[in-house]
Amino acid sequence: MRRGVQGRLGNLGFACGDEESTRAAVAAFQRRVGLPVNGDVQDPQLLAALRRYHDEREPLPTQAASGRFFRDEPL
């Protein structure tokens, strides 16, 4: 399961590898899509969101749930 989560996150642009970087990538993805942030690779909401945004290829939101723009986007 962990490898599948890491692969999907990597394909979506969230770099991960070891346990610490994977938890950070999960947390960043959770923030981006408006989920509660817990860094848990087995979280059911995380897995559903990965299916939605990776497997079904729905575009990621351009803003965090807080309404703040991401650094790489124009203002």
C-alpha positions as CSV (number, residue, x, y, z in Angstrom):
1,M,0.0,0.0,0.0
2,R,2.8,2.4,0.9
3,R,4.5,2.1,-2.4
4,G,1.2,2.7,-4.3
5,V,0.7,5.9,-2.2
6,Q,4.2,7.0,-2.8
7,G,4.0,6.4,-6.6
8,R,0.7,8.3,-6.9
9,L,2.0,11.2,-4.8
10,G,5.2,11.3,-6.9
11,N,3.1,11.3,-10.1
12,L,1.1,14.3,-8.8
13,G,4.3,16.2,-8.0
14,F,4.7,15.5,-4.2
15,A,8.2,14.2,-3.7
16,C,8.6,11.3,-1.3
17,G,10.8,8.4,-0.5
18,D,11.7,7.6,3.1
19,E,9.1,7.5,5.9
20,E,9.6,11.2,6.9
21,S,9.4,12.6,3.4
22,T,6.4,10.4,2.6
23,R,4.5,11.7,5.7
24,A,5.4,15.3,4.6
25,A,4.2,14.6,1.1
26,V,0.9,13.1,2.4
27,A,0.4,16.1,4.6
28,A,1.1,18.5,1.7
29,F,-1.4,16.6,-0.5
30,Q,-4.0,16.6,2.2
31,R,-3.6,20.3,2.7
32,R,-3.9,20.9,-1.1
33,V,-7.1,19.0,-1.5
34,G,-8.7,20.2,1.8
35,L,-8.5,17.1,3.9
36,P,-7.7,16.9,7.6
37,V,-3.9,16.8,7.8
38,N,-2.6,13.7,9.6
39,G,0.2,12.4,7.3
40,D,-1.3,8.8,7.6
41,V,-0.6,6.8,4.4
42,Q,-3.5,4.5,5.3
43,D,-6.1,7.2,5.9
44,P,-9.3,6.3,3.9
45,Q,-9.9,9.9,2.9
46,L,-6.4,10.1,1.6
47,L,-6.8,6.9,-0.5
48,A,-10.1,8.1,-1.9
49,A,-8.6,11.5,-2.8
50,L,-5.6,9.8,-4.5
51,R,-8.0,7.7,-6.6
52,R,-9.9,10.9,-7.5
53,Y,-7.0,13.0,-8.5
54,H,-4.5,10.4,-9.7
55,D,-6.5,7.4,-11.0
56,E,-9.5,9.4,-12.4
57,R,-7.2,12.3,-13.4
58,E,-9.4,15.1,-11.9
59,P,-7.3,18.3,-11.8
60,L,-5.9,19.2,-8.4
61,P,-7.3,22.3,-6.8
62,T,-5.2,25.4,-7.5
63,Q,-5.7,26.8,-4.0
64,A,-5.4,25.3,-0.6
65,A,-8.6,25.0,1.4
66,S,-7.5,28.1,3.3
67,G,-7.8,30.1,0.1
68,R,-4.1,30.8,-0.1
69,F,-2.4,30.5,-3.5
70,F,0.5,28.2,-3.9
71,R,4.0,29.6,-4.4
72,D,4.3,28.5,-8.0
73,E,1.1,30.2,-9.1
74,P,0.7,33.7,-10.3
75,L,-1.2,36.1,-8.1
